[in-house]
Amino acid sequence: MTLPCAAAPRRGLLHCPSVLASVLASVLIAAPVSLGVAQAAQAQASLPSLGDAASEDLTVGAERRLGDRIMREIRRDPDWLDDPLLQDYLNSLWQPLVAAAQSRGDLTDEQRTHLAMQAFLVRDRTINAFALPGGYVGVHLGLIALTGTRDELAAVLAHELSHVTQRHIARNIATSRRQSMLGVASMILGILAASRSQNVDAANAVIVGGQAAAVQGQLNFSRDMEREADRVGFGVLDAAGYAPEGMAGMFDRLQYASRLNDAGQFPYLRTHPLTSERIAEARGRLGPAAVRKSVPSPAPWLHAVMQARARALMDGRTETLTRLAGGGVPTAAAAAQTPEALATACAAAMAATRLKDWRVADAALARAKALAAPQGEAVQRPVLVMQVESLLERGQTAEAVRVLSGGVLDGSRAGLLLAARMVVLAGTDATLVARTREDLQTWVVLHPADGSAWLALAQVHERQGAPLAALRAHAEAKYAEGDLSGAVDRLRAGQRLARSNGAVESVEGVIIESRLKAIEQQRRAEMEQERNGQRE
């Protein structure tokens, strides 16, 4: 197992895949785990009790608490990413898999109720995906950029989902018993402390010391888990309506690409090693006369747009952006009417926008819009979002409003958050301001865990001169992120403001008082639970 990692200064553990894989792979599952760079003392206080060290398993409730604590640290990492377009696309692939797992009986009612079952993005160009405790699954942008079809990406998600539904984390802890229970805390705290000081050698020392006695047994167990995740994941992939050959196709793509050039870019293969047995089994499940599922016509084109977006966002180095923007130079290949040509145009448009090369950006956007137009709104929408983003970067807010108001973006999360951004930047159109506020308020009622939407709503309230409503929305954003202390601080600030303005009896004042009591009670209960080591 390779431990050294050349982590860049400033970056958190999301950029140290080989070290991260070692942190929990031998303790939990064979997949890298990303934490953040919070201070070790704070992390120690926030780690949940995993119960009696002699326990046979890790309950669903305890696993969720552990996952929530880890996610709090991940959300502090600058490369945790909530890109509305990519996140919506990821969710559109993820949710059918979750539903299929539940209908098949792989995901129990208890797991569905208590586990998060959320997929999230990591801004990293390496090829990777990983499952965390509590039903969280992370996906690197590099993986999205590599996949050739939505079915290949869905195959990886199905595999990681199966690690969750088959409770591989709890099973591994049950196998290791006391050593793993101690190892989880010591390894996480050691890595957090080492990452804070940017001392990778110290992190390696902690990991090696904590895992040396159990490595071989854990590796053997994880091979069984990989086979099980392949088998269950294949069934989930098929039941969700995706082409089952996506799994074999992804294996082939990973194996071929890694042979051409690894250079540390394929941590997924180190934590999910591709053996000839796994590849043969994936192909064997298709059968000799496997019938290919018909893929909806917009699907290849939409996936091409998302591939392009991942490529443009995963690596901000000037040389990379310049290479991508070079796709804006007309060529015979770029003129082809193919999904690949659309991906080239979209990547060029985004890269040129980041480089502020407006001539190339406009030419690439025009070509992308022409290619997307025949494919329908599902493909046109993300291209128009890119156009609006480019206009906002230039300060052309009025033109951005005109494009956004065309109607094609209505109802999308990306369009809603873009409208909020325009309101914050300009806010001169009273109709747009009022509509955006109302739409955001409706959205957060339906999606109360959307921290980005709450934050956008807070900014719109601030723009409108409604500080009390803004403080409440800021508090809800913190709550959605799992930061209960931050939520309480903002609600108390709102409470003081309401009392000073005589607005205690207002709607916002009453809501703030109610939410403050509820969240303080929840925080006290969690602290008491951790102190007593209670297990659900």
C-alpha positions as CSV (number, residue, x, y, z in Angstrom):
1,M,0.0,0.0,0.0
2,T,1.5,3.3,-1.0
3,L,1.5,6.0,1.7
4,P,3.5,9.0,0.6
5,C,1.6,11.9,-0.8
6,A,2.9,15.2,-2.3
7,A,0.1,17.3,-0.9
8,A,0.2,20.9,-2.1
9,P,0.4,23.6,0.5
10,R,-3.0,25.1,1.5
11,R,-4.9,22.1,0.3
12,G,-6.7,19.8,2.6
13,L,-6.9,16.0,2.7
14,L,-9.2,15.9,-0.3
15,H,-5.9,16.2,-2.3
16,C,-4.0,13.3,-0.6
17,P,-5.7,10.2,-2.0
18,S,-3.0,7.7,-1.1
19,V,-2.8,8.8,2.5
20,L,-6.6,9.1,2.7
21,A,-7.0,5.6,1.4
22,S,-4.8,4.3,4.1
23,V,-6.6,6.2,6.8
24,L,-9.9,4.3,6.7
25,A,-9.4,1.6,4.0
26,S,-7.9,-0.8,6.5
27,V,-10.4,0.2,9.1
28,L,-13.5,0.8,7.2
29,I,-13.7,0.0,3.4
30,A,-11.2,0.0,0.6
31,A,-12.0,3.6,-0.5
32,P,-10.3,6.9,0.2
33,V,-11.8,9.2,2.8
34,S,-11.6,13.0,2.7
35,L,-11.6,15.0,5.9
36,G,-10.6,18.6,6.3
37,V,-8.0,20.6,8.1
38,A,-9.8,21.3,11.4
39,Q,-7.6,21.4,14.5
40,A,-7.1,18.0,16.1
41,A,-8.4,19.1,19.4
42,Q,-11.7,20.3,17.9
43,A,-12.0,17.1,15.9
44,Q,-11.5,15.0,19.0
45,A,-14.3,16.8,20.7
46,S,-16.7,16.3,17.8
47,L,-16.0,12.7,17.0
48,P,-19.1,10.6,18.0
49,S,-18.8,7.7,20.4
50,L,-18.9,4.5,18.4
51,G,-20.1,2.5,21.4
52,D,-18.5,-0.2,23.5
53,A,-15.2,-1.3,22.0
54,A,-16.3,-4.9,22.4
55,S,-19.4,-4.4,20.3
56,E,-20.0,-6.7,17.4
57,D,-21.1,-4.0,15.0
58,L,-21.7,-0.4,14.3
59,T,-25.3,0.6,14.4
60,V,-26.9,2.6,11.6
61,G,-27.4,5.6,13.9
62,A,-23.8,5.5,15.1
63,E,-22.5,5.2,11.5
64,R,-24.6,8.2,10.5
65,R,-23.2,10.3,13.3
66,L,-19.6,9.4,12.3
67,G,-20.4,10.2,8.7
68,D,-21.9,13.6,9.7
69,R,-18.8,14.5,11.6
70,I,-16.6,13.6,8.7
71,M,-18.8,15.6,6.3
72,R,-18.5,18.7,8.5
73,E,-14.8,18.6,8.0
74,I,-15.1,17.9,4.2
75,R,-17.4,20.9,3.7
76,R,-14.7,23.1,5.1
77,D,-12.2,22.0,2.5
78,P,-11.9,24.5,-0.4
79,D,-12.2,21.7,-2.9
80,W,-15.6,20.4,-1.7
81,L,-17.7,21.5,-4.6
82,D,-21.4,22.4,-4.9
83,D,-21.6,23.2,-8.6
84,P,-25.4,23.4,-9.3
85,L,-25.2,21.9,-12.8
86,L,-22.9,19.1,-12.0
87,Q,-24.6,18.3,-8.7
88,D,-28.0,18.2,-10.3
89,Y,-26.6,15.8,-12.9
90,L,-25.0,13.7,-10.3
91,N,-28.3,13.6,-8.4
92,S,-30.2,12.6,-11.5
93,L,-28.0,9.5,-11.8
94,W,-27.8,8.8,-8.1
95,Q,-31.5,8.9,-7.1
96,P,-32.7,6.2,-9.5
97,L,-30.0,4.0,-8.1
98,V,-31.1,4.6,-4.5
99,A,-34.7,3.9,-5.5
100,A,-33.7,0.7,-7.3
101,A,-31.7,-0.5,-4.3
102,Q,-34.7,0.1,-2.0
103,S,-37.1,-1.7,-4.4
104,R,-34.7,-4.7,-4.6
105,G,-34.4,-4.9,-0.8
106,D,-30.7,-4.0,-0.8
107,L,-31.4,-0.7,1.0
108,T,-33.5,-1.4,4.1
109,D,-36.1,0.9,5.5
110,E,-33.9,1.6,8.5
111,Q,-31.0,2.6,6.3
112,R,-33.2,4.8,4.1
113,T,-34.6,6.5,7.1
114,H,-31.3,7.1,9.0
115,L,-28.5,7.3,6.4
116,A,-27.9,10.4,4.3
117,M,-27.8,8.7,1.0
118,Q,-26.1,11.7,-0.6
119,A,-23.5,12.0,-3.4
120,F,-21.2,15.0,-3.5
121,L,-18.5,16.4,-5.7
122,V,-14.8,16.9,-5.1
123,R,-12.8,19.4,-7.3
124,D,-9.9,17.0,-8.1
125,R,-8.6,15.8,-11.5
126,T,-7.7,12.4,-10.2
127,I,-10.0,9.4,-11.1
128,N,-11.7,8.5,-7.9
129,A,-14.9,7.9,-6.0
130,F,-15.4,6.8,-2.4
131,A,-18.0,5.8,0.1
132,L,-18.0,7.2,3.6
133,P,-19.8,6.2,6.8
134,G,-23.4,7.4,7.0
135,G,-24.4,7.0,3.4
136,Y,-22.2,9.7,1.8
137,V,-20.5,9.0,-1.5
138,G,-17.9,11.4,-3.0
139,V,-17.1,11.7,-6.7
140,H,-14.0,13.4,-8.1
141,L,-14.5,15.6,-11.2
142,G,-11.7,13.6,-12.8
143,L,-13.9,10.6,-12.8
144,I,-16.8,12.4,-14.5
145,A,-14.3,13.7,-17.1
146,L,-13.1,10.2,-17.9
147,T,-16.4,8.4,-18.2
148,G,-17.7,8.1,-21.8
149,T,-21.4,7.6,-21.0
150,R,-23.8,8.2,-18.2
151,D,-24.1,4.4,-17.7
152,E,-20.3,4.2,-16.9
153,L,-20.6,6.9,-14.3
154,A,-23.8,5.3,-12.9
155,A,-21.9,2.0,-12.7
156,V,-19.3,3.5,-10.3
157,L,-22.1,5.1,-8.3
158,A,-23.9,1.8,-8.1
159,H,-20.7,0.1,-6.8
160,E,-20.2,2.7,-4.1
161,L,-23.8,2.7,-3.2
162,S,-23.5,-1.1,-2.7
163,H,-20.7,-0.5,-0.2
164,V,-23.2,1.5,1.8
165,T,-26.2,-0.8,1.5
166,Q,-24.2,-3.9,2.3
167,R,-22.8,-2.1,5.4
168,H,-19.2,-2.8,4.6
169,I,-18.0,-0.1,7.0
170,A,-19.9,-1.7,9.9
171,R,-18.8,-5.2,8.9
172,N,-15.2,-4.2,8.7
173,I,-15.3,-2.6,12.1
174,A,-17.0,-5.7,13.5
175,T,-14.2,-7.9,12.0
176,S,-11.5,-5.7,13.6
177,R,-13.4,-5.1,16.8
178,R,-11.3,-3.2,19.4
179,Q,-8.4,-2.4,17.1
180,S,-10.6,-0.7,14.5
181,M,-12.6,1.2,17.1
182,L,-9.4,2.7,18.4
183,G,-8.0,3.0,15.0
184,V,-10.8,5.1,13.6
185,A,-10.2,7.8,16.2
186,S,-6.4,7.7,16.3
187,M,-6.0,7.7,12.5
188,I,-8.5,10.5,11.9
189,L,-7.1,12.7,14.6
190,G,-3.5,12.0,13.5
191,I,-4.3,12.9,9.9
192,L,-6.2,16.0,10.9
193,A,-3.3,17.2,13.0
194,A,-0.7,16.4,10.3
195,S,-2.7,18.1,7.6
196,R,-3.0,21.1,9.8
197,S,0.8,21.4,9.9
198,Q,1.2,20.1,6.3
199,N,3.4,17.4,7.6
200,V,2.7,14.3,5.5
201,D,5.5,12.3,7.1
202,A,3.8,12.7,10.4
203,A,0.5,11.5,8.9
204,N,2.2,8.5,7.4
205,A,3.7,7.6,10.8
206,V,0.3,7.7,12.5
207,I,-1.3,5.6,9.8
208,V,1.4,2.9,9.8
209,G,1.4,2.7,13.5
210,G,-2.3,2.3,13.7
211,Q,-2.8,-0.3,11.0
212,A,0.3,-2.5,10.9
213,A,-1.1,-5.4,12.9
214,A,-4.3,-5.7,10.8
215,V,-3.4,-4.9,7.2
216,Q,-3.4,-8.4,5.7
217,G,-6.7,-9.4,7.2
218,Q,-8.4,-6.2,6.2
219,L,-7.1,-6.5,2.6
220,N,-8.5,-10.0,2.3
221,F,-11.8,-8.9,3.6
222,S,-12.0,-5.9,1.3
223,R,-11.5,-8.1,-1.7
224,D,-14.6,-10.0,-0.8
225,M,-16.4,-6.6,-0.3
226,E,-15.3,-5.5,-3.8
227,R,-16.7,-8.6,-5.4
228,E,-20.0,-8.2,-3.4
229,A,-20.2,-4.5,-4.4
230,D,-19.7,-5.5,-8.0
231,R,-22.4,-8.2,-7.9
232,V,-25.0,-6.1,-6.0
233,G,-24.1,-2.9,-7.9
234,F,-24.7,-4.7,-11.2
235,G,-28.2,-5.6,-10.1
236,V,-29.0,-2.1,-8.9
237,L,-27.6,-0.6,-12.1
238,D,-29.8,-2.8,-14.2
239,A,-32.9,-2.3,-12.1
240,A,-32.4,1.5,-12.2
241,G,-32.8,1.4,-16.0
242,Y,-29.1,2.0,-16.9
243,A,-27.3,-0.1,-19.5
244,P,-25.7,-2.9,-17.4
245,E,-22.7,-3.1,-19.8
246,G,-21.7,0.3,-18.3
247,M,-19.9,-1.6,-15.5
248,A,-17.8,-3.7,-17.9
249,G,-17.3,-0.6,-20.1
250,M,-16.0,1.4,-17.1
251,F,-13.6,-1.4,-16.1
252,D,-12.2,-1.5,-19.6
253,R,-11.9,2.3,-19.8
254,L,-10.1,2.4,-16.4
255,Q,-7.7,-0.4,-17.3
256,Y,-6.9,1.1,-20.7
257,A,-6.4,4.7,-19.5
258,S,-4.2,3.6,-16.6
259,R,-2.0,1.6,-18.9
260,L,-1.5,4.7,-21.1
261,N,-0.7,7.0,-18.2
262,D,-1.2,6.6,-14.5
263,A,1.3,9.1,-12.9
264,G,-0.8,9.0,-9.7
265,Q,-4.0,9.9,-11.4
266,F,-5.9,6.7,-10.7
267,P,-6.2,6.3,-7.0
268,Y,-9.5,4.5,-7.7
269,L,-7.6,1.6,-9.1
270,R,-5.3,1.4,-6.0
271,T,-8.3,1.2,-3.6
272,H,-10.5,-0.8,-6.0
273,P,-7.9,-2.9,-7.8
274,L,-9.0,-4.3,-11.2
275,T,-8.2,-8.0,-11.4
276,S,-8.9,-10.2,-14.3
277,E,-11.4,-12.0,-12.2
278,R,-13.5,-8.9,-11.6
279,I,-13.4,-7.9,-15.2
280,A,-14.4,-11.4,-16.4
281,E,-17.2,-11.5,-13.9
282,A,-18.5,-8.1,-15.0
283,R,-18.6,-9.3,-18.6
284,G,-20.0,-12.7,-17.7
285,R,-23.0,-11.1,-16.0
286,L,-24.0,-9.6,-19.3
287,G,-24.4,-13.1,-20.8
288,P,-23.5,-14.1,-24.4
289,A,-26.6,-12.5,-25.9
290,A,-27.0,-9.4,-23.7
291,V,-29.6,-7.0,-25.0
292,R,-28.4,-3.4,-24.8
293,K,-30.9,-1.0,-23.2
294,S,-31.9,1.9,-25.5
295,V,-30.4,5.1,-24.1
296,P,-32.6,8.3,-24.4
297,S,-31.3,10.4,-27.3
298,P,-30.4,13.5,-25.2
299,A,-28.4,11.4,-22.7
300,P,-25.0,11.2,-24.6
301,W,-25.2,14.9,-25.4
302,L,-26.0,15.9,-21.8
303,H,-23.2,13.7,-20.5
304,A,-20.9,15.4,-23.0
305,V,-21.7,18.8,-21.5
306,M,-21.1,17.6,-18.0
307,Q,-17.8,16.0,-19.0
308,A,-16.8,19.3,-20.4
309,R,-17.8,21.2,-17.3
310,A,-15.9,18.7,-15.1
311,R,-12.8,19.2,-17.2
312,A,-12.9,23.0,-17.0
313,L,-13.5,23.0,-13.3
314,M,-11.2,20.2,-12.0
315,D,-7.9,21.9,-12.8
316,G,-7.5,25.7,-12.7
317,R,-3.9,25.8,-13.9
318,T,-3.3,28.3,-16.7
319,E,-1.6,25.7,-19.0
320,T,-4.6,23.3,-18.6
321,L,-7.2,26.1,-19.3
322,T,-5.1,27.2,-22.3
323,R,-5.2,23.7,-23.7
324,L,-8.9,23.4,-23.2
325,A,-9.6,26.9,-24.7
326,G,-7.6,25.7,-27.8
327,G,-10.8,23.7,-28.6
328,G,-12.3,27.1,-29.5
329,V,-10.1,27.3,-32.6
330,P,-12.2,26.0,-35.5
331,T,-11.1,22.6,-36.8
332,A,-12.8,19.9,-38.9
333,A,-13.2,17.7,-35.8
334,A,-14.8,20.6,-33.8
335,A,-17.3,21.2,-36.7
336,A,-18.6,17.6,-36.4
337,Q,-22.2,17.2,-35.2
338,T,-21.3,14.8,-32.3
339,P,-21.5,14.8,-28.5
340,E,-17.7,14.9,-28.5
341,A,-17.7,18.2,-30.5
342,L,-20.2,19.6,-28.0
343,A,-17.9,18.7,-25.1
344,T,-15.0,20.3,-26.8
345,A,-16.9,23.5,-27.4
346,C,-18.3,23.7,-23.9
347,A,-14.9,23.1,-22.3
348,A,-13.4,25.7,-24.5
349,A,-16.1,28.2,-23.6
350,M,-15.6,27.7,-19.8
351,A,-11.8,27.7,-20.0
352,A,-11.7,30.8,-22.2
353,T,-14.1,32.5,-19.7
354,R,-11.8,31.7,-16.8
355,L,-8.9,33.1,-18.9
356,K,-11.0,36.2,-19.8
357,D,-10.4,35.5,-23.5
358,W,-13.9,36.7,-24.5
359,R,-13.3,36.3,-28.3
360,V,-12.7,32.6,-27.9
361,A,-15.4,32.2,-25.3
362,D,-18.0,33.8,-27.6
363,A,-17.0,31.7,-30.5
364,A,-17.1,28.5,-28.4
365,L,-20.5,29.4,-26.9
366,A,-22.0,30.0,-30.3
367,R,-20.8,26.6,-31.5
368,A,-22.0,24.9,-28.3
369,K,-25.5,26.5,-28.6
370,A,-25.8,25.5,-32.2
371,L,-24.9,21.9,-31.4
372,A,-27.2,21.8,-28.3
373,A,-30.3,23.3,-30.0
374,P,-31.5,20.2,-31.8
375,Q,-31.2,18.1,-28.6
376,G,-33.9,19.8,-26.6
377,E,-34.0,21.9,-23.4
378,A,-32.2,19.3,-21.3
379,V,-29.1,19.9,-23.3
380,Q,-29.7,23.6,-24.0
381,R,-30.1,24.5,-20.4
382,P,-26.6,23.8,-19.1
383,V,-25.1,25.6,-22.2
384,L,-27.2,28.7,-21.5
385,V,-26.1,28.6,-17.9
386,M,-22.5,28.7,-19.1
387,Q,-23.4,31.7,-21.3
388,V,-24.9,33.5,-18.3
389,E,-21.8,32.7,-16.2
390,S,-19.6,34.1,-18.9
391,L,-21.6,37.3,-19.1
392,L,-21.5,37.8,-15.4
393,E,-17.8,37.4,-15.4
394,R,-17.6,40.3,-17.8
395,G,-20.0,42.4,-15.8
396,Q,-22.7,42.3,-18.4
397,T,-25.5,41.8,-15.9
398,A,-28.3,43.2,-18.1
399,E,-27.5,40.8,-21.0
400,A,-27.3,37.9,-18.4
401,V,-30.7,38.8,-17.1
402,R,-32.1,38.8,-20.7
403,V,-30.7,35.3,-21.4
404,L,-31.9,34.0,-18.0
405,S,-35.3,35.4,-18.4
406,G,-35.8,33.6,-21.7
407,G,-37.7,30.9,-19.8
408,V,-35.6,27.8,-20.6
409,L,-33.9,28.0,-17.2
410,D,-37.2,28.2,-15.2
411,G,-37.5,25.6,-12.5
412,S,-33.9,24.5,-12.5
413,R,-31.7,24.9,-9.4
414,A,-28.9,26.2,-11.5
415,G,-31.1,28.9,-13.0
416,L,-32.4,29.9,-9.5
417,L,-28.9,30.2,-8.0
418,L,-27.7,32.2,-11.0
419,A,-30.6,34.6,-10.6
420,A,-29.7,35.0,-7.0
421,R,-26.1,35.8,-8.0
422,M,-27.4,38.4,-10.4
423,V,-29.5,40.0,-7.8
424,V,-26.6,40.2,-5.4
425,L,-24.3,41.7,-8.1
426,A,-26.8,44.3,-9.4
427,G,-30.3,44.0,-8.0
428,T,-31.7,46.8,-10.2
429,D,-34.6,44.8,-11.6
430,A,-37.2,44.9,-8.9
431,T,-39.3,42.2,-10.6
432,L,-36.3,39.8,-10.8
433,V,-35.4,40.5,-7.1
434,A,-38.9,39.8,-5.9
435,R,-39.3,36.7,-8.1
436,T,-36.0,35.3,-7.1
437,R,-36.7,35.8,-3.4
438,E,-40.1,34.0,-3.7
439,D,-38.6,31.2,-5.8
440,L,-35.8,30.7,-3.3
441,Q,-38.2,30.7,-0.4
442,T,-40.3,28.0,-2.1
443,W,-37.2,26.0,-2.9
444,V,-35.9,25.9,0.6
445,V,-39.3,24.8,2.0
446,L,-39.1,21.8,-0.4
447,H,-35.3,21.3,0.1
448,P,-34.5,22.4,3.6
449,A,-31.1,20.7,3.5
450,D,-29.9,22.8,0.6
451,G,-27.3,25.0,2.3
452,S,-26.3,26.8,-0.9
453,A,-29.9,27.8,-1.5
454,W,-30.3,29.1,2.0
455,L,-27.1,31.1,1.6
456,A,-28.3,32.6,-1.7
457,L,-31.6,33.5,0.0
458,A,-29.7,35.2,2.8
459,Q,-27.7,37.2,0.3
460,V,-30.9,38.3,-1.5
461,H,-32.5,39.3,1.8
462,E,-29.4,41.4,2.5
463,R,-29.7,43.0,-0.9
464,Q,-33.3,43.9,-0.1
465,G,-32.4,45.4,3.3
466,A,-34.0,42.6,5.4
467,P,-31.3,41.8,8.0
468,L,-33.5,39.8,10.2
469,A,-34.6,37.4,7.5
470,A,-31.0,37.3,6.3
471,L,-29.7,36.2,9.7
472,R,-32.3,33.4,9.9
473,A,-31.4,32.2,6.4
474,H,-27.7,32.3,7.3
475,A,-28.5,30.2,10.3
476,E,-30.4,27.6,8.2
477,A,-27.5,27.4,5.8
478,K,-25.2,26.6,8.8
479,Y,-27.7,24.1,10.0
480,A,-27.8,22.4,6.6
481,E,-24.0,22.0,6.7
482,G,-24.2,20.4,10.1
483,D,-22.7,23.3,11.9
484,L,-25.1,23.6,14.9
485,S,-22.9,26.0,16.8
486,G,-22.8,28.4,13.8
487,A,-26.6,28.2,13.4
488,V,-27.1,29.0,17.1
489,D,-24.7,32.0,16.9
490,R,-26.6,33.5,13.9
491,L,-30.0,32.8,15.5
492,R,-28.9,34.5,18.7
493,A,-27.8,37.5,16.6
494,G,-31.2,37.5,15.0
495,Q,-32.9,37.3,18.4
496,R,-30.9,40.3,19.6
497,L,-31.8,42.3,16.5
498,A,-35.5,41.4,16.8
499,R,-35.6,42.5,20.4
500,S,-33.8,45.8,19.7
501,N,-36.1,46.6,16.8
502,G,-39.3,45.5,18.6
503,A,-39.7,42.8,16.0
504,V,-40.0,39.9,18.4
505,E,-43.6,39.3,17.5
506,S,-43.0,39.5,13.7
507,V,-43.1,36.3,11.6
508,E,-39.3,36.1,11.4
509,G,-38.9,36.9,15.1
510,V,-41.2,34.1,16.1
511,I,-39.5,31.7,13.7
512,I,-36.1,32.6,15.0
513,E,-37.1,32.0,18.6
514,S,-38.6,28.6,17.7
515,R,-35.6,27.5,15.7
516,L,-33.2,28.6,18.3
517,K,-34.9,26.5,21.0
518,A,-35.1,23.5,18.7
519,I,-31.4,23.6,17.6
520,E,-30.1,24.3,21.0
521,Q,-32.0,21.3,22.3
522,Q,-30.6,19.2,19.5
523,R,-27.1,20.3,20.2
524,R,-27.4,19.6,23.9
525,A,-28.8,16.1,23.1
526,E,-25.9,15.3,20.7
527,M,-23.3,16.5,23.2
528,E,-24.9,14.4,25.9
529,Q,-25.1,11.4,23.6
530,E,-21.4,11.7,22.8
531,R,-20.4,12.1,26.4
532,N,-22.4,9.0,27.5
533,G,-21.4,6.9,24.5
534,Q,-25.0,6.0,23.8
535,R,-25.8,4.0,20.7
536,E,-29.0,4.1,18.8
